[in-house]
Amino acid sequence: MKIKIVSVGKIKEKYLLEGIKEYSKRLSKYVNLDLIEVEDEKAPENLSDKDRQIIKDKEAERILNYIGNEYLIILAIEGKMIDSEEFAEMFNNIYNYENSDICFVIGGSLGLGQKVYEKSKYKLSFSKMTFPHQLMKLILLEQIYRAFRINKNEPYHK
């Protein structure tokens, strides 16, 4: 199984980079992982709705350049909230019944463009709260790692 995570923006914070590196290393024994960062658009504080949409559309085009035939899951606040066991089961179902690799997409600070929404097969929410998109990559990697541990009936202590 291959898992791809396409995210908007470059992570610069050392503590996030270290966490992402750690979980990427842990996941390497379970899955072929591909982390892709696409450039974010600069967004001034006071944007009109039209300007917000233009920015999201530009970022969506960059994202779509990296999406193939994988099972596409987008992270969206209005998506479905599931627990870790359901997340692990979702991996098994996608792998066994869809016979597909998985691509997760994490949008930028303004969210995702409509074209990415339309291409997605599943909308996943980690919470009704809003998290920085850079932090979401680390949280997502931890949950993917946890899902593999659950599916392999391996203990998870950290």
C-alpha positions in Angstrom: 0.0 0.0 0.0 1.1 3.5 -0.8 0.0 6.6 1.1 0.5 10.1 -0.2 -0.1 13.2 1.7 -0.4 16.4 -0.3 -0.4 19.6 1.8 -0.3 23.3 1.1 2.6 25.3 2.4 6.1 24.5 3.6 6.6 23.5 7.2 9.4 25.5 8.8 8.9 24.9 12.5 11.6 22.6 13.8 9.4 20.8 16.3 6.9 19.9 13.6 9.6 18.8 11.2 11.1 16.5 13.9 7.7 14.9 14.6 6.9 14.4 10.9 10.3 12.8 10.5 9.7 10.5 13.4 6.3 9.3 12.3 7.5 8.9 8.7 10.3 6.7 10.0 7.9 4.6 12.1 5.5 4.3 9.1 8.2 3.1 6.8 7.9 -0.5 8.0 4.2 -0.6 7.1 3.7 1.6 4.0 5.4 3.5 1.2 4.9 7.1 2.2 5.1 10.1 0.0 4.9 13.6 1.5 4.3 16.4 -1.0 4.2 20.1 -0.2 2.7 22.5 -2.7 3.3 26.2 -2.6 0.8 28.3 -0.8 -0.5 31.6 -2.2 0.2 34.7 -0.2 -3.0 35.9 1.4 -3.3 39.4 2.9 -5.5 39.7 6.1 -8.5 41.4 4.5 -9.6 39.4 1.4 -12.8 39.6 -0.4 -14.8 36.4 -0.9 -13.8 36.5 -4.6 -10.1 36.9 -3.7 -10.3 34.0 -1.2 -11.8 31.8 -3.9 -9.1 32.8 -6.4 -6.4 31.8 -3.9 -8.1 28.5 -3.1 -8.5 27.7 -6.8 -4.8 28.4 -7.5 -3.8 26.1 -4.6 -6.3 23.5 -5.8 -4.7 23.4 -9.3 -1.3 22.7 -7.6 -2.8 20.0 -5.5 -4.5 18.3 -8.4 -1.1 18.0 -10.2 -0.2 15.4 -7.6 -3.4 13.4 -7.4 -3.7 10.3 -9.5 -6.1 7.3 -9.2 -5.7 7.0 -5.4 -8.6 6.9 -3.0 -8.7 10.6 -2.2 -9.5 11.7 1.4 -9.6 15.4 2.1 -9.3 16.8 5.6 -12.2 19.2 6.1 -13.8 20.6 9.2 -17.3 19.6 7.9 -16.1 16.1 7.1 -17.0 12.9 9.1 -15.5 12.5 12.5 -14.4 8.9 13.3 -12.4 7.3 16.1 -9.0 5.7 15.7 -10.5 2.2 15.3 -12.8 3.3 12.6 -9.9 5.0 10.9 -7.9 1.8 11.0 -10.9 -0.1 9.6 -11.2 2.4 6.8 -7.6 1.6 5.8 -8.4 -2.1 5.6 -11.6 -1.5 3.6 -9.8 0.8 1.1 -7.0 -1.7 0.7 -9.1 -4.8 0.5 -12.2 -3.7 -1.2 -11.2 -0.7 -3.2 -7.8 -2.2 -4.0 -6.4 1.3 -3.9 -3.6 3.4 -2.6 -4.6 6.4 -0.5 -4.0 10.1 -1.0 -4.8 12.6 1.8 -5.0 16.3 1.1 -4.5 19.0 3.7 -5.5 22.5 2.5 -4.0 25.8 3.2 -5.1 28.4 5.7 -8.1 29.3 3.6 -9.2 25.7 3.0 -9.5 23.7 -0.2 -10.7 24.7 -3.6 -13.9 23.2 -5.0 -12.2 21.1 -7.6 -10.4 19.1 -4.8 -13.7 18.7 -3.0 -15.3 17.3 -6.1 -12.6 14.8 -6.7 -12.5 13.5 -3.1 -14.1 10.2 -2.2 -14.2 10.9 1.6 -14.2 14.0 3.7 -12.5 13.5 7.1 -12.7 15.8 10.1 -10.4 15.4 13.1 -12.4 17.9 15.2 -14.9 20.7 15.0 -12.0 22.9 16.1 -9.7 24.5 13.6 -6.0 23.5 13.6 -3.1 25.0 11.8 -2.6 23.1 8.6 1.0 22.5 9.4 0.1 20.8 12.7 -2.5 18.7 10.9 0.2 16.9 8.9 1.8 15.7 12.1 -1.5 14.7 13.7 -2.5 12.8 10.5 0.8 10.9 10.4 0.4 9.9 14.0 -3.2 8.6 13.4 -2.0 6.7 10.3 0.7 5.1 12.4 -1.8 4.3 15.1 -4.1 2.7 12.5 -1.4 0.4 11.3 -0.6 -0.6 14.8 -4.3 -1.3 15.5 -4.6 -3.4 12.3 -1.5 -5.4 13.1 -2.7 -5.9 16.7 0.5 -4.3 17.9 0.6 -2.3 21.2 0.8 1.5 21.0 2.4 3.1 24.0 3.7 6.4 22.7 
